Amino acid sequence: MGKRQAEEALEDLVAQDSPASKKARVDDIPGRGQTNGFGAPVPVNGERFEDDGRNGKDILAVADQEEQELKKAASPVGEEGEQDEQSAYSATSRQQAPLEGYTDLYLDTINRSVLDFDFEKLCSVTLSNINVYACLVCGKYYQGRGPRSHAYFHALEVGHHVYVNMQTKRVYVLPEGYEVKSKSLDDIKFVVDPQLSKEEVGHLDKEANDAWDLAGKKYRPGFVGMNNIKENDYFNVIVQALSHIAPLRNFFMLEDLSHRSELVQRFSVLVRKIWNTRAFKTHVSPHELLQQISRQSNKRFDLLHQSDPVEFLSWFLNNMHLALGGSKTKPGTSIIQRVFQGKLKIESQQITAKADAGDRLRFEEAAEVLVETTRYLMLTLDLPAAPLFQDELEKNIIPQIPLTSILSKYDGLKSQEHLNTRKRYRLLHPLPPYLLFHIKRFSKNKFVIEHNPTIVTFPTRSLDMSPYVEPNPKLHPPGEPIWYDLVANVTHEAVRTRDDSVEGEAERKVWRAQVRDRAREEWLEIQDLFVERVVTETLFTKESVLMVWERRRGEKGKGRP
């Protein structure tokens, strides 16, 4: 096949220019292309051409000059003075108020069902407790709300825009930064820190009012379950009992305790949440108070290990007394002592052992009887020894004993021996408004902890304490009864958890709190999250460990408080 002839001759195309010039377009830069008097190009903006210093004149000098220029450009302050440079974050403009017609923007994204303000207020990123905000969309805690804060980044990354300050209870929209003032957020602010008026607190024990949570579940304010996070049921029963002691409850619900320690403030918040009439859920979590107690007790009481509730109550009352400004020597200096503290007379007599002429051991009592007066917050009641043998049905005998029998320890007549000392106890007037009875069921020896299952029978009303108090006509008429009514009862139950041929059966301690509903005159039993009504006549069938008795007031013929 022959070649096709060209349309135009090659000689005609050589003289034409290329459609696109390959020359660098630098003509539009001012100063570029100028020459000096000797025909050499003039450098622009510190440029160095290939035939300058890089080709052998002064390479080190050129490198030093470039390094200095880079440092000068990177540093915010130059040699000729300070420069008012601002970062992009600090220069961000923030709205002071929402735009007109957009006051309720983003409020429809709030998810009340995930909000839980019971846990410790720590930032989920930095674990800091300073200036913490809660996201009202997902419920997480973040520190700060500025352009560099974690809440600000959370709003940009996830699109959650509404936050509440956990201390001031003010609501903000991020990243815009303006405050939201809407009545529709009052229920959230109330749940963050419930505040009841004096009139409302006064009607808690008089009016039987039910409430409903977000899911429509009915509950009784003051009789709600408490979350057992790990092994903190010993703590739950003590808080439930203390929250139903009227003077103590009213003090922590009405007084301004913002200047007190964290222990006082967190207990106050927990009591107010227990009696919250507008709660989002039917239970509360003691996590915030437990964390503070764990730190203050050097992890003696925490949520990971079970402890004895009576030991915790003793520690808690003494530390709460000191945290409220109470004195270690002067009585009646805090609400704790004014509610629980009483006086006790102790008579002690030494017993000496001597050998007579027949080398027989003889015990002699000292002629002198020492009398001392001490103060108490709790009275310990000793149980008789549990039987060692089984009955004819090969079952352990569980004896019963009335409460008045073990109270005879304080009648001033029955003596007890402690080592080489014989002691007698007698209560003194005036008796405190509330009495705490500790029924001692556990005793430690070198090997194991012994448990006494003896059942203590008791009435729920009209316990007469006058036989155990030394008469004092100036403070109380002789022969008049002193009536006390039961308010709360903490019980113990041993649950078998393992049956091993080598180790044997292990027992787990389960604690329950039985509290009285004054408005309905009913008794309810609370075990962690479970609240159920119990029959009054069957309260004594459980192993009572701690009892709270209230002195009766204002009844004719029943004695004066």
C-alpha angles and dihedrals in degrees: 000000000000123000119260114248118245116251094221132028119254091233091062093054100047094073094054122095125242114267090237120034115229092207116114112257102233100132093100094061111095113244094012113131096022119133134205125235092281095052097257118135118254114236117236126215094354095310120161119204124215092258092055129078094323089067094062110291101105115332095167093052092052092050092049091050092051091049091052091050091052092050091048091052093048098047117083091215120056131200094261096057145301119311121216095227119162128196122240090252096054091045092056111121117230128202117242094199137005120269118267110279094016102083092122096047114145093001090113089064093065111116109201094180093070097045113112116167096174097091124085113284101245128143109254090223107036099021088226122146095204120108095347122185127194121219107231092205102055102010097236123141122238133176121245131343102234125117091270097043126110091240089057092052091045090055092051098043101041103022098239106144111172121080135169126208107236093213105040095027090223117147123223137183116227142239088014090055102213125135121249117222107188131143089220089073096056093095091057092048089050093052091050091058115001113212120186124189123242090254092052092049090050091057097050093094096035105050124054102220125169125205136199130221128218092278092053094253115148121231140166116244108239094023102074130131123259123219116249098212096184118321103341100115089113087062095045095058093051093050091048091052095046093047090062096055099102102213092045093046094047092049094054093042099048108028123090103243098166091115093051129090125285091257092060095042095049093047089050091052092048093051091049091050091051089055094040111138094194103045123156092220137024097244140048134217121225093203096119095051093041092056091053092047091049091054095043095047094045089246093304087127117030141139096260100061130046117237138181111278093215092054089048092049091052092050093044096050093049094047092044089051091054093043090055091056097263122160125242093219109025113074125226096027097130140033089255094062094040090057103039111015122106139158128257131192117215123194114195130186127187120234118205128193118221136169120235128210092282090053091249121147114248128182119216128191119225115246093227119080115201117215123196135168121219136172128239141190096191134028119219118217119199122218123216115254115281117246116265099206135064127240127245090279090058092245128125114260112237106201125207128218130181119243092238090061095059090041088063086084086084100046093098092238105073111077130204128202121227112182104301097347131086114209138190126192132207131175119232133214133292101048115207121255090250130033124204115206118195112197104204107224101153127063126178126219132171094283115024144002109256119217124208111205096190113144116230115209118207142160119248092220139033104026106173112217097177095098090061098049125083108242117255114173092194093063104027134014111252114251095020115123123240107217125206128183126205116251105169138004127195114205136192131216127184112218120192112231106171138029108196125164092222105036097028126215118335122208128217120204117234119192126201134182122217112198133178124239102217095191094056098024090233134130124230129191118216123196111172105295096354120093120179138162118252132196112256094223092059099053094100093057090082125075102263116210104167130023130190115203124189123209111240116242136201102008119134115238091011098092131259126277 
